[in-house]
């Protein structure tokens, strides 16, 4: 696995998940190559990619390229029933990464594979006393507006996760600029493994997603089923960490490239080069992505070179 490089007083490992599919493998390669190319003093830190099952279903090309980048591929078992829900693999893999990191590193930086790092992500090196570095969700979606009453869905989530009343605070979404009750993005965060937050998330999710009272919400709006993992993560954070343990990462982190045209915030970038990291929805699936991407020529050329077979 190799040693974990000490950086900025903390040791940090990058973690993600790669599924045996063309898009997931392409995403994981883009993420891993971007860390090696652009993460500065963190570029040589370990990258752990979790692979569902025994890991043998990854394509030979993806496996070889990831290993050549020094990525450690780690098989893990997914709960087969839970796997029917979106993003359940991410919750289980993040918990496995946290358990594996105990005693090996101070910080686990979880990034869903549809992330690209563009600059040294110094913000991931948490301040002393902080246990979670987070970004708010991109837009309100199923979130609960802070100036309105607590809706039945979130009331149920709070109840299932034992969220104290005094732990709720206003949070501003990344793109639409709405003030909502806390709703954390599950695809990009950094934690201290000794706090056990990600394992608590997995355990709470395993119990909560089958809750009979949630079934009505799944039927009412499919978004509740898609984002229940993120709602449970929010409940677990609020019940396990105090407000002074939370560190909001700058808006240059986890920027949603696919929502650039909808961004009404004061932080809307004019080009990707202004950002530390982006999230995307497989932009390369658009035949005209090269012309549409808000980036200068060198970065677009770098991405193109990684997308070629």
Secondary structure, 3 states (H helix, E strand, C coil): CCCCCEECCEEEEEEEECCCCHHHHHHHHHHHHHHHHHCHHHCCCCEEEEEECCCCCCCHHHHHHHHHCCEEEEEECCCCCHHHCCCHHHHHHHHHHHHHHCCCCCEEEEECCCEEECCCCHHHCCCCCCCEEEEECCCCCCCCECCCCCCHHHHHHHHHCCCCHHHCCEEECCCCCCEEECCEEEEEEEECHHHCHHHHHHHHHHHHCCCHHHHHHHHHCHHHHHHHHHHHHHHHHHHHCCHHHEEECCCCCCEEHHHHHHCCCCCCCCCHHHCCEEECCCHHHCCCHHHHCCCCHHHHHHHHHHHCC
